[in-house]
Amino acid sequence: ILAGNPGTGKTTVASMLGRLLFLLGVLGTPKPIILHASQLASRYIGGTQEIVNEKIKEAQEQRALLFIDEAHDLCTGTFDGQGAINTFMAPLTDKERPLTVVFAVYPEYLEEFKGLNVGTDRRFRTIELADYTGDELFRILMLMMKKDLDLSPETGKHIQKFLLRHRHILLCQ
């Protein structure tokens, strides 16, 4: 479970983990299967479990990491989140067709998410991703802009001060 606020790199970390596990021979492909939790929703009784089973089967056949973004949405009353999580549990112990799954959750929903199934704490590790500092955002921006723009040191200092003051606003946009 990757727990972090918006913009902390949950999807990037999951993609990197997929590449790493591929290089180690654990996965059959470096490319994860990325789904938004809302893609698991069904209006029909048992439909969510059917969708989850299809995605699990796809991940097992490809030996791919299955990444469920915004997994805290499973905690809302719009669909059977408990049924969805329960469906993930048995394949996690399948030795013949292993499953690697990563859930992205906002920190304020982490305990509620874990509460969807009593086995969550035993089967999943939680990695908490911290918010970027203003200085880190500045360095990222400079790396991204390096190819396209040459800033004067004075302009760079103004941008860095702006990022330091408005870091929380920028991360939530």
C-alpha positions as CSV (number, residue, x, y, z in Angstrom):
1,I,0.0,0.0,0.0
2,L,1.5,3.3,-1.0
3,A,0.0,6.0,1.2
4,G,0.6,9.7,0.3
5,N,-1.1,12.9,-0.6
6,P,-1.7,13.9,-4.2
7,G,1.5,14.6,-6.1
8,T,3.8,12.5,-3.9
9,G,4.7,10.0,-6.6
10,K,2.5,7.0,-5.8
11,T,2.0,6.0,-9.5
12,T,5.7,6.7,-10.3
13,V,6.8,4.5,-7.4
14,A,4.5,1.7,-8.4
15,S,5.9,1.9,-12.0
16,M,9.4,1.9,-10.7
17,L,8.6,-1.1,-8.5
18,G,7.2,-3.0,-11.5
19,R,10.4,-2.3,-13.5
20,L,12.6,-3.4,-10.5
21,L,10.6,-6.6,-10.0
22,F,10.8,-7.4,-13.7
23,L,14.6,-6.9,-13.6
24,L,14.8,-9.3,-10.6
25,G,12.8,-11.9,-12.6
26,V,9.8,-11.7,-10.3
27,L,7.5,-10.2,-12.9
28,G,7.1,-11.1,-16.6
29,T,6.8,-7.5,-17.8
30,P,8.1,-4.2,-16.6
31,K,4.9,-2.4,-17.4
32,P,2.2,-2.4,-14.6
33,I,-1.5,-2.7,-15.3
34,I,-2.8,0.6,-13.9
35,L,-6.4,1.0,-12.9
36,H,-8.4,3.6,-11.1
37,A,-10.5,2.1,-8.3
38,S,-13.6,3.4,-10.0
39,Q,-12.9,0.9,-12.8
40,L,-13.6,-1.9,-10.4
41,A,-17.1,-0.6,-9.7
42,S,-20.3,-2.4,-10.9
43,R,-23.9,-1.6,-10.5
44,Y,-24.8,-5.3,-10.2
45,I,-24.5,-7.5,-7.2
46,G,-21.3,-9.5,-7.5
47,G,-20.2,-7.4,-10.5
48,T,-17.3,-5.8,-8.6
49,Q,-15.9,-9.2,-7.8
50,E,-16.2,-10.3,-11.4
51,I,-14.3,-7.2,-12.6
52,V,-11.6,-7.7,-9.9
53,N,-11.3,-11.4,-10.9
54,E,-10.8,-10.4,-14.6
55,K,-8.1,-7.9,-13.7
56,I,-6.4,-10.4,-11.4
57,K,-6.4,-13.0,-14.2
58,E,-5.0,-10.5,-16.7
59,A,-2.2,-9.6,-14.2
60,Q,-1.4,-13.2,-13.5
61,E,-1.3,-14.2,-17.1
62,Q,1.1,-11.3,-17.9
63,R,2.9,-11.7,-14.6
64,A,2.4,-8.0,-14.3
65,L,2.2,-5.7,-11.3
66,L,-1.5,-4.6,-10.8
67,F,-1.7,-1.0,-9.5
68,I,-5.0,0.3,-8.1
69,D,-4.9,4.1,-8.0
70,E,-7.2,6.0,-5.6
71,A,-7.9,2.8,-3.8
72,H,-9.4,4.8,-0.9
73,D,-12.4,5.2,-3.2
74,L,-13.1,1.5,-2.3
75,C,-14.1,2.9,1.2
76,T,-17.0,4.9,-0.2
77,G,-20.5,3.6,-0.3
78,T,-20.7,3.8,-4.1
79,F,-19.7,0.2,-4.6
80,D,-18.7,-3.0,-2.7
81,G,-15.1,-2.1,-1.6
82,Q,-15.0,-4.8,1.0
83,G,-16.0,-7.4,-1.7
84,A,-13.3,-6.0,-4.0
85,I,-10.6,-6.3,-1.3
86,N,-11.8,-9.7,-0.3
87,T,-11.5,-10.9,-3.9
88,F,-7.8,-9.8,-4.0
89,M,-6.9,-11.8,-0.9
90,A,-6.9,-15.5,-2.1
91,P,-4.8,-14.9,-5.2
92,L,-2.1,-13.3,-3.1
93,T,-1.2,-16.7,-1.7
94,D,-1.4,-18.6,-5.1
95,K,2.0,-20.1,-5.5
96,E,1.3,-21.3,-9.1
97,R,0.0,-18.0,-10.4
98,P,1.4,-15.3,-8.1
99,L,-0.1,-11.9,-7.9
100,T,1.6,-8.6,-7.2
101,V,-0.7,-5.8,-6.4
102,V,-0.1,-2.2,-5.1
103,F,-2.8,0.1,-3.8
104,A,-2.5,3.9,-3.7
105,V,-4.3,5.5,-0.8
106,Y,-4.5,8.9,0.7
107,P,-3.1,8.9,4.3
108,E,-6.4,10.0,5.9
109,Y,-8.1,6.9,4.5
110,L,-5.4,4.4,5.2
111,E,-6.9,2.9,8.4
112,E,-10.4,2.7,6.9
113,F,-8.9,1.0,3.8
114,K,-7.0,-1.5,5.9
115,G,-10.3,-2.1,7.8
116,L,-12.0,-3.5,4.7
117,N,-10.4,-6.9,5.4
118,V,-8.8,-8.3,8.5
119,G,-5.9,-9.8,6.5
120,T,-4.8,-6.5,5.0
121,D,-2.1,-5.9,7.6
122,R,-0.7,-9.4,7.2
123,R,-0.6,-9.4,3.4
124,F,0.4,-5.8,2.6
125,R,3.2,-3.6,3.7
126,T,2.5,0.1,3.9
127,I,5.0,2.7,2.5
128,E,4.2,6.3,3.4
129,L,5.3,8.9,0.9
130,A,6.1,12.3,2.3
131,D,5.1,15.6,0.6
132,Y,7.8,17.3,-1.4
133,T,9.5,20.2,0.2
134,G,9.7,23.5,-1.7
135,D,13.4,22.9,-2.4
136,E,12.6,19.5,-3.8
137,L,9.9,20.9,-6.1
138,F,12.4,23.5,-7.3
139,R,15.0,20.9,-8.2
140,I,12.3,18.9,-10.0
141,L,11.2,21.9,-11.9
142,M,14.8,22.8,-12.8
143,L,15.4,19.3,-14.1
144,M,12.2,19.4,-16.2
145,M,13.0,22.8,-17.6
146,K,16.7,22.3,-18.1
147,K,16.3,21.3,-21.8
148,D,14.0,24.1,-22.7
149,L,14.9,27.1,-20.7
150,D,18.0,28.7,-19.3
151,L,17.1,30.8,-16.2
152,S,19.2,33.4,-14.6
153,P,20.2,32.7,-11.0
154,E,18.0,35.6,-9.9
155,T,14.9,34.2,-11.7
156,G,15.7,30.8,-10.2
157,K,15.7,32.3,-6.7
158,H,12.3,34.0,-7.2
159,I,10.8,30.7,-8.4
160,Q,12.3,28.8,-5.5
161,K,10.9,31.3,-3.0
162,F,7.5,31.0,-4.7
163,L,7.5,27.2,-4.4
164,L,8.5,27.4,-0.8
165,R,5.5,29.7,0.0
166,H,3.0,27.9,-2.2
167,R,4.1,24.3,-1.9
168,H,0.8,23.0,-0.4
169,I,-1.3,24.7,-2.9
170,L,0.7,23.4,-5.8
171,L,0.7,19.8,-4.5
172,C,-3.1,19.7,-4.2
173,Q,-3.8,21.0,-7.7
